[in-house]
Every structure is written in structure tokens, then in C-alpha cells.
């Protein structure tokens, strides 16, 4: 298991990259969501249908947690992939969040 300082650095880098990616998507016409950073968490806010995804680092568990679609997704650091990965699907953080947003907007 990675130590706390290493986790914090990796999570911060991953969430910063996610924020930049989502801000670019948000600026696209008709993206259907807004993104904001609040206290280290990334929030994705939807108007239609109304909803909110919350993406946060969980330092004690050394995971990034996503609360979305009435489910909690818990991503672990995979050193061989140099990415946070959802163990049951192998999805990396960015593609997973993109998929969840698409599923939410398509209803």
C-alpha cells in the first residue's frame, strides 16, 4: 500500500487532471453539466435531470471515491498502470467519470 503523502500527491494530481478535463467538456455547447472544486472534492452538477456527482479522495483507504448514479465507486491506485482504477471493470478515473456522466445525461 502507498503511504499517505504519496497518496495525497497522486490523488491531487489525478483530481486536478479530472477538473481540467471536465472544465473543457463543460465549455462544450450543450455539455449538460457544471463542474466545481470544493474542499478537495470535485462536484459535477446537472440541471436536467437534476443531480450531483461527488468525487473525493479517501485518504485512510487510499482510494478515490465517486458517488454517482446512486452507487459508490471506489478506485484504487494501480502502480503498474500509474492510474486510479476501478478494480471490477479496470476503468481508469477519466473514462469512468465520462461514462457515468453520459449514462446520467442519457437517463
DODREN-74108 format. One line per 3 residues: for each residue x, y, z of N, C-alpha, C, O, CB. Coordinates in nm, 4 decimals. Glycine has a CB too. Layout:
N
X Y Z X Y Z X Y Z X Y Z X Y Z  ...
# end
This chain:
107
0.0851 -0.1184 0.0000 0.0000 0.0000 0.0000 0.0900 0.1251 0.0000 0.1932 0.1283 0.0669 -0.0970 -0.0004 0.1241  0.0498 0.2258 -0.0745 0.1264 0.3506 -0.0792 0.1067 0.4273 0.0511 0.0046 0.4124 0.1182 0.0837 0.4375 -0.2008  0.2061 0.5101 0.0864 0.1924 0.5858 0.2105 0.1018 0.7067 0.1894 0.0645 0.7396 0.0768 0.3305 0.6305 0.2620
0.0673 0.7720 0.3001 -0.0316 0.8802 0.2960 0.0140 0.9973 0.2092 -0.0639 1.0490 0.1292 -0.0605 0.9295 0.4368  0.1385 1.0390 0.2245 0.1875 1.1528 0.1469 0.1859 1.1224 -0.0023 0.1440 1.2055 -0.0828 0.3290 1.1906 0.1911  0.2317 1.0032 -0.0386 0.2302 0.9646 -0.1794 0.0873 0.9600 -0.2322 0.0603 1.0061 -0.3431 0.2986 0.8283 -0.1987
-0.0052 0.9038 -0.1522 -0.1453 0.9002 -0.1942 -0.1982 1.0410 -0.2165 -0.2603 1.0685 -0.3192 -0.2312 0.8273 -0.0899  -0.1743 1.1296 -0.1219 -0.2251 1.2677 -0.1341 -0.1741 1.3331 -0.2633 -0.2504 1.3989 -0.3339 -0.1823 1.3527 -0.0109  -0.0462 1.3149 -0.2935 0.0106 1.3727 -0.4159 -0.0512 1.3113 -0.5411 -0.0866 1.3829 -0.6348 0.1622 1.3533 -0.4181
-0.0640 1.1789 -0.5427 -0.1224 1.1110 -0.6587 -0.2687 1.1502 -0.6776 -0.3128 1.1755 -0.7897 -0.1104 0.9587 -0.6431  -0.3437 1.1551 -0.5671 -0.4857 1.1902 -0.5752 -0.5037 1.3345 -0.6211 -0.5909 1.3633 -0.7030 -0.5540 1.1692 -0.4392  -0.4215 1.4251 -0.5686 -0.4314 1.5651 -0.6083 -0.4036 1.5810 -0.7574 -0.4748 1.6535 -0.8268 -0.3342 1.6511 -0.5265
-0.3005 1.5135 -0.8063 -0.2676 1.5192 -0.9487 -0.3821 1.4624 -1.0331 -0.4200 1.5211 -1.1345 -0.1371 1.4419 -0.9769  -0.4368 1.3483 -0.9909 -0.5461 1.2847 -1.0659 -0.6702 1.3734 -1.0668 -0.7347 1.3880 -1.1706 -0.5803 1.1471 -1.0055  -0.7045 1.4330 -0.9519 -0.8246 1.5164 -0.9457 -0.8050 1.6483 -1.0199 -0.9001 1.7011 -1.0776 -0.8626 1.5437 -0.8000
-0.6822 1.7025 -1.0194 -0.6548 1.8224 -1.0994 -0.6724 1.7930 -1.2486 -0.7320 1.8724 -1.3215 -0.5118 1.8745 -1.0717  -0.6207 1.6794 -1.2930 -0.6366 1.6399 -1.4340 -0.7840 1.6211 -1.4685 -0.8300 1.6619 -1.5751 -0.5585 1.5098 -1.4634  -0.8569 1.5587 -1.3765 -1.0007 1.5385 -1.3975 -1.0719 1.6728 -1.4087 -1.1555 1.6915 -1.4971 -1.0616 1.4550 -1.2825
-1.0391 1.7673 -1.3189 -1.1020 1.9003 -1.3232 -1.0760 1.9674 -1.4579 -1.1683 2.0203 -1.5198 -1.0492 1.9895 -1.2081  -0.9506 1.9654 -1.5034 -0.9176 2.0279 -1.6314 -0.9958 1.9634 -1.7459 -1.0471 2.0325 -1.8340 -0.7668 2.0178 -1.6583  -1.0041 1.8318 -1.7435 -1.0786 1.7587 -1.8461 -1.2271 1.7979 -1.8438 -1.2867 1.8242 -1.9482 -1.0632 1.6061 -1.8254
-1.2853 1.8015 -1.7247 -1.4282 1.8328 -1.7129 -1.4574 1.9786 -1.7461 -1.5629 2.0091 -1.8016 -1.4775 1.8013 -1.5720  -1.3659 2.0688 -1.7131 -1.3859 2.2096 -1.7487 -1.3900 2.2245 -1.9005 -1.4730 2.2986 -1.9531 -1.2737 2.2984 -1.6884  -1.3018 2.1554 -1.9707 -1.3048 2.1595 -2.1180 -1.4362 2.1036 -2.1703 -1.4955 2.1595 -2.2625 -1.1863 2.0801 -2.1775
-1.4817 1.9932 -2.1117 -1.6098 1.9345 -2.1548 -1.7252 2.0277 -2.1221 -1.8187 2.0413 -2.2012 -1.6324 1.7973 -2.0878  -1.7194 2.0920 -2.0063 -1.8259 2.1833 -1.9631 -1.8404 2.2998 -2.0608 -1.9513 2.3476 -2.0847 -1.7972 2.2364 -1.8212  -1.7304 2.3445 -2.1162 -1.7317 2.4579 -2.2086 -1.7905 2.4226 -2.3451 -1.8259 2.5109 -2.4232 -1.5914 2.5110 -2.2264
-1.8005 2.2912 -2.3731 -1.8631 2.2492 -2.4974 -2.0107 2.2884 -2.4939 -2.0758 2.2807 -2.3897 -1.8464 2.0960 -2.5196  -2.0614 2.3299 -2.6077 -2.2027 2.3679 -2.6148 -2.2900 2.2483 -2.5813 -2.2753 2.1406 -2.6391 -2.2382 2.4229 -2.7549  -2.3808 2.2686 -2.4872 -2.4745 2.1630 -2.4517 -2.4147 2.0494 -2.3718 -2.4637 1.9367 -2.3792 -2.5343 2.1085 -2.5736
-2.3086 2.0765 -2.2944 -2.2450 1.9700 -2.2161 -2.3431 1.9093 -2.1158 -2.3371 1.7896 -2.0878 -2.1212 2.0242 -2.1426  -2.4332 1.9912 -2.0617 -2.5360 1.9384 -1.9714 -2.4951 1.9307 -1.8251 -2.5692 1.8765 -1.7431 -2.5756 1.8034 -2.0164  -2.3774 1.9844 -1.7910 -2.3348 1.9819 -1.6519 -2.2403 2.0977 -1.6233 -2.1868 2.1606 -1.7146 -2.2673 1.8483 -1.6185
-2.2210 2.1243 -1.4944 -2.1218 2.2201 -1.4476 -2.0303 2.1462 -1.3519 -2.0718 2.0500 -1.2874 -2.1884 2.3448 -1.3789  -1.9058 2.1910 -1.3425 -1.8097 2.1272 -1.2532 -1.7532 2.2327 -1.1592 -1.7295 2.3468 -1.1989 -1.6958 2.0571 -1.3333  -1.7318 2.1927 -1.0336 -1.6716 2.2827 -0.9361 -1.5841 2.2028 -0.8408 -1.6083 2.0848 -0.8155 -1.7801 2.3608 -0.8584
-1.4820 2.2695 -0.7886 -1.3961 2.2096 -0.6874 -1.4354 2.2716 -0.5543 -1.4527 2.3930 -0.5434 -1.2430 2.2317 -0.7191  -1.4491 2.1869 -0.4537 -1.4901 2.2373 -0.3228 -1.4224 2.1544 -0.2143 -1.4563 2.0379 -0.1937 -1.6450 2.2332 -0.3070  -1.3273 2.2150 -0.1459 -1.2609 2.1485 -0.0348 -1.1910 2.0186 -0.0720 -1.1917 1.9228 0.0054 -1.3595 2.1212 0.0717
-1.1306 2.0150 -0.1902 -1.0606 1.8948 -0.2339 -1.1473 1.7950 -0.3083 -1.0965 1.6965 -0.3619 -1.0006 1.8281 -0.1171  -1.2779 1.8193 -0.3121 -1.3706 1.7320 -0.3848 -1.4056 1.7960 -0.5190 -1.4069 1.9183 -0.5325 -1.4997 1.7055 -0.3010  -1.4336 1.7124 -0.6165 -1.4821 1.7583 -0.7465 -1.6308 1.7270 -0.7512 -1.6717 1.6125 -0.7318 -1.4042 1.6900 -0.8665
-1.7120 1.8303 -0.7772 -1.8564 1.8124 -0.7881 -1.8985 1.8343 -0.9328 -1.8568 1.9303 -0.9976 -1.9321 1.9095 -0.6933  -1.9811 1.7440 -0.9816 -2.0388 1.7572 -1.1149 -2.1883 1.7783 -1.0930 -2.2563 1.6916 -1.0381 -2.0088 1.6298 -1.2069  -2.2388 1.8934 -1.1360 -2.3776 1.9324 -1.1114 -2.4573 1.9287 -1.2413 -2.4145 1.9806 -1.3444 -2.3843 2.0730 -1.0482
-2.5733 1.8666 -1.2332 -2.6603 1.8533 -1.3503 -2.7892 1.9296 -1.3269 -2.8431 1.9303 -1.2163 -2.6904 1.7048 -1.3807  -2.8387 1.9947 -1.4330 -2.9683 2.0620 -1.4251 -3.0803 1.9712 -1.4719 -3.1865 1.9655 -1.4099 -2.9672 2.1900 -1.5077  -3.0564 1.8992 -1.5829 -3.1617 1.8196 -1.6445 -3.1087 1.6845 -1.6870 -3.0334 1.6801 -1.7842 -3.2215 1.8926 -1.7640
-3.1409 1.5766 -1.6240 -3.2146 1.5704 -1.4980 -3.1256 1.6179 -1.3833 -3.0036 1.6019 -1.3868 -3.2655 1.4265 -1.4711  -3.1885 1.6762 -1.2827 -3.1160 1.7329 -1.1691 -3.0401 1.6236 -1.0948 -3.0916 1.5140 -1.0727 -3.2127 1.8053 -1.0736  -2.9172 1.6554 -1.0568 -2.8378 1.5588 -0.9823 -2.6989 1.6110 -0.9560 -2.6620 1.7194 -1.0011 -2.8303 1.4276 -1.0567
-2.6218 1.5328 -0.8824 -2.4864 1.5727 -0.8450 -2.4003 1.4485 -0.8268 -2.4419 1.3518 -0.7630 -2.4874 1.6581 -0.7155  -2.2805 1.4520 -0.8833 -2.1784 1.3507 -0.8587 -2.0730 1.4151 -0.7690 -2.0410 1.5328 -0.7856 -2.1153 1.2966 -0.9937  -2.0197 1.3397 -0.6754 -1.9135 1.3881 -0.5881 -1.7947 1.2930 -0.6002 -1.8093 1.1717 -0.5855 -1.9624 1.3991 -0.4395
-1.6777 1.3492 -0.6272 -1.5556 1.2705 -0.6451 -1.4551 1.3197 -0.5416 -1.4130 1.4353 -0.5456 -1.4984 1.2833 -0.7923  -1.4165 1.2317 -0.4487 -1.3322 1.2723 -0.3376 -1.2203 1.1719 -0.3114 -1.2358 1.0520 -0.3345 -1.4161 1.2901 -0.2129  -1.1071 1.2233 -0.2625 -1.0044 1.1312 -0.2161 -1.0426 1.0787 -0.0781 -1.0925 1.1543 0.0053 -0.8655 1.2001 -0.2123
-1.0202 0.9524 -0.0541 -1.0412 0.8938 0.0779 -0.9040 0.8489 0.1269 -0.8588 0.7381 0.0979 -1.1450 0.7733 0.0740  -0.8393 0.9370 0.2014 -0.7010 0.9130 0.2418 -0.6834 0.7875 0.3268 -0.5923 0.7095 0.2990 -0.6496 1.0317 0.3174  -0.7669 0.7635 0.4302 -0.7450 0.6430 0.5114 -0.7499 0.5134 0.4292 -0.6775 0.4185 0.4591 -0.8489 0.6365 0.6219
-0.8347 0.5093 0.3264 -0.8484 0.3889 0.2443 -0.7560 0.3910 0.1225 -0.7436 0.2913 0.0514 -0.9925 0.3734 0.1988  -0.6905 0.5069 0.0990 -0.6015 0.5246 -0.0177 -0.6777 0.4990 -0.1473 -0.6286 0.4317 -0.2380 -0.4789 0.4295 -0.0085  -0.7995 0.5547 -0.1539 -0.8849 0.5380 -0.2713 -0.9428 0.6728 -0.3122 -0.9463 0.7671 -0.2331 -0.9982 0.4364 -0.2432
-0.9879 0.6801 -0.4362 -1.0726 0.7908 -0.4809 -1.2128 0.7344 -0.4904 -1.2365 0.6316 -0.5538 -1.0240 0.8523 -0.6194  -1.3049 0.8038 -0.4262 -1.4443 0.7588 -0.4241 -1.5281 0.8492 -0.5120 -1.5128 0.9714 -0.5118 -1.5002 0.7568 -0.2801  -1.6173 0.7861 -0.5875 -1.7128 0.8588 -0.6713 -1.8519 0.8198 -0.6246 -1.8872 0.7019 -0.6223 -1.6926 0.8273 -0.8247
-1.9303 0.9196 -0.5877 -2.0705 0.8971 -0.5548 -2.1512 0.9437 -0.6755 -2.1600 1.0633 -0.7035 -2.1133 0.9732 -0.4224  -2.2104 0.8469 -0.7470 -2.2824 0.8779 -0.8703 -2.3806 0.7658 -0.9018 -2.3559 0.6494 -0.8705 -2.1841 0.8988 -0.9880  -2.4916 0.8025 -0.9639 -2.5905 0.7036 -1.0075 -2.6334 0.6137 -0.8908 -2.6501 0.4930 -0.9083 -2.5335 0.6180 -1.1225
-2.6510 0.6722 -0.7726 -2.6935 0.6000 -0.6517 -2.5970 0.4878 -0.6140 -2.6374 0.3891 -0.5524 -2.8330 0.5423 -0.6718  -2.4702 0.5026 -0.6506 -2.3702 0.3996 -0.6255 -2.2409 0.4664 -0.5797 -2.2151 0.5825 -0.6114 -2.3461 0.3127 -0.7524  -2.1608 0.3921 -0.5054 -2.0277 0.4377 -0.4676 -1.9252 0.3570 -0.5461 -1.9229 0.2341 -0.5395 -2.0046 0.4237 -0.3139
-1.8407 0.4272 -0.6202 -1.7347 0.3643 -0.6985 -1.6035 0.3938 -0.6268 -1.5727 0.5098 -0.5996 -1.7326 0.4167 -0.8480  -1.5261 0.2904 -0.5960 -1.4035 0.3063 -0.5183 -1.2836 0.2636 -0.6028 -1.2664 0.1460 -0.6347 -1.4102 0.2238 -0.3869  -1.2014 0.3624 -0.6381 -1.0875 0.3387 -0.7259 -0.9589 0.3266 -0.6449 -0.9329 0.4069 -0.5553 -1.0749 0.4512 -0.8294
-0.8793 0.2258 -0.6774 -0.7507 0.2017 -0.6133 -0.6384 0.2486 -0.7037 -0.6531 0.2519 -0.8259 -0.7337 0.0531 -0.5789  -0.5255 0.2849 -0.6431 -0.4068 0.3189 -0.7214 -0.3458 0.1911 -0.7763 -0.3223 0.0957 -0.7022 -0.3033 0.3972 -0.6357  -0.3206 0.1897 -0.9053 -0.2549 0.0773 -0.9703 -0.1193 0.1269 -1.0197 -0.1109 0.1980 -1.1198 -0.3419 0.0191 -1.0882
-0.0132 0.0885 -0.9484 0.1200 0.1356 -0.9826 0.1654 0.0928 -1.1206 0.2370 0.1669 -1.1880 0.2175 0.0874 -0.8817  0.1245 -0.0271 -1.1642 0.1663 -0.0741 -1.2962 0.1001 0.0068 -1.4081 0.1554 0.0181 -1.5175 0.1329 -0.2228 -1.3122  -0.0176 0.0627 -1.3810 -0.0877 0.1449 -1.4809 -0.0665 0.2944 -1.4557 -0.1020 0.3779 -1.5387 -0.2380 0.1128 -1.4799
-0.0080 0.3268 -1.3397 0.0107 0.4668 -1.2972 -0.1210 0.5438 -1.3050 -0.1280 0.6537 -1.3599 0.1181 0.5364 -1.3846  -0.2259 0.4821 -1.2480 -0.3593 0.5427 -1.2549 -0.4478 0.4881 -1.1437 -0.4244 0.3798 -1.0900 -0.4242 0.5167 -1.3926  -0.5503 0.5667 -1.1108 -0.6546 0.5162 -1.0219 -0.7515 0.4361 -1.1081 -0.7981 0.4830 -1.2119 -0.7284 0.6334 -0.9451
-0.7809 0.3137 -1.0627 -0.8557 0.2180 -1.1432 -0.9686 0.1577 -1.0601 -0.9511 0.1286 -0.9418 -0.7624 0.1069 -1.1972  -1.0857 0.1390 -1.1237 -1.1973 0.0686 -1.0607 -1.1692 -0.0808 -1.0760 -1.1713 -0.1323 -1.1878 -1.3370 0.1091 -1.1254  -1.1428 -0.1516 -0.9651 -1.0975 -0.2912 -0.9751 -1.1908 -0.3831 -1.0543 -1.1430 -0.4666 -1.1310 -1.0804 -0.3471 -0.8378
-1.3214 -0.3697 -1.0378 -1.4096 -0.4677 -1.1014 -1.4237 -0.4520 -1.2518 -1.4643 -0.5461 -1.3200 -1.5438 -0.4597 -1.0402  -1.3901 -0.3323 -1.3058 -1.4014 -0.3125 -1.4509 -1.2678 -0.2793 -1.5172 -1.2540 -0.2924 -1.6388 -1.5004 -0.2019 -1.4799  -1.1699 -0.2367 -1.4381 -1.0428 -0.1956 -1.4947 -1.0444 -0.0551 -1.5529 -0.9464 -0.0129 -1.6144 -1.0022 -0.2919 -1.5999
-1.1550 0.0187 -1.5345 -1.1654 0.1537 -1.5896 -1.0798 0.2514 -1.5095 -1.0729 0.2446 -1.3868 -1.3119 0.2002 -1.5910  -1.0149 0.3424 -1.5821 -0.9395 0.4496 -1.5192 -1.0355 0.5628 -1.4831 -1.1483 0.5672 -1.5320 -0.8258 0.5003 -1.6126  -0.9902 0.6541 -1.3974 -1.0739 0.7623 -1.3452 -1.1440 0.8430 -1.4538 -1.2665 0.8545 -1.4517 -0.9905 0.8543 -1.2618
-1.0691 0.8992 -1.5488 -1.1305 0.9860 -1.6502 -1.2346 0.9151 -1.7354 -1.3468 0.9646 -1.7470 -1.0241 1.0426 -1.7399  -1.2017 0.8001 -1.7959 -1.3039 0.7332 -1.8767 -1.4253 0.6889 -1.7944 -1.5378 0.6883 -1.8444 -1.2434 0.6129 -1.9461  -1.4021 0.6521 -1.6691 -1.5142 0.6123 -1.5832 -1.6066 0.7304 -1.5593 -1.7283 0.7171 -1.5727 -1.4633 0.5563 -1.4488
-1.5511 0.8459 -1.5240 -1.6345 0.9646 -1.4997 -1.7067 1.0047 -1.6280 -1.8246 1.0400 -1.6231 -1.5484 1.0830 -1.4470  -1.6391 1.0000 -1.7420 -1.7055 1.0305 -1.8696 -1.8236 0.9362 -1.8937 -1.9306 0.9794 -1.9365 -1.6051 1.0203 -1.9865  -1.8034 0.8083 -1.8661 -1.9121 0.7104 -1.8851 -2.0288 0.7389 -1.7910 -2.1445 0.7333 -1.8327 -1.8600 0.5669 -1.8621
-2.0000 0.7690 -1.6660 -2.1064 0.7962 -1.5686 -2.1856 0.9209 -1.6074 -2.3080 0.9234 -1.5952 -2.0471 0.8132 -1.4276  -2.1158 1.0239 -1.6538 -2.1842 1.1462 -1.6992 -2.2746 1.1142 -1.8179 -2.3900 1.1569 -1.8221 -2.0811 1.2564 -1.7379  -2.2221 1.0397 -1.9135 -2.3012 1.0013 -2.0320 -2.4260 0.9238 -1.9904 -2.5355 0.9513 -2.0395 -2.2157 0.9160 -2.1297
-2.4099 0.8266 -1.8995 -2.5240 0.7486 -1.8533 -2.6280 0.8363 -1.7838 -2.7482 0.8166 -1.8016 -2.4773 0.6386 -1.7592  -2.5815 0.9333 -1.7044 -2.6740 1.0220 -1.6332 -2.7539 1.1055 -1.7339 -2.8760 1.1171 -1.7242 -2.5968 1.1146 -1.5346  -2.6824 1.1630 -1.8302 -2.7479 1.2527 -1.9263 -2.8405 1.1775 -2.0225 -2.9397 1.2332 -2.0695 -2.6427 1.3292 -2.0059
-2.8080 1.0511 -2.0516 -2.8939 0.9737 -2.1399 -3.0129 0.9144 -2.0670 -3.1074 0.8645 -2.1281 -2.8150 0.8640 -2.2055  -3.0060 0.9211 -1.9333 -3.1166 0.8767 -1.8498 -3.1393 0.7305 -1.8580 -3.2297 0.6783 -1.7927 -3.2403 0.9469 -1.8864
# end
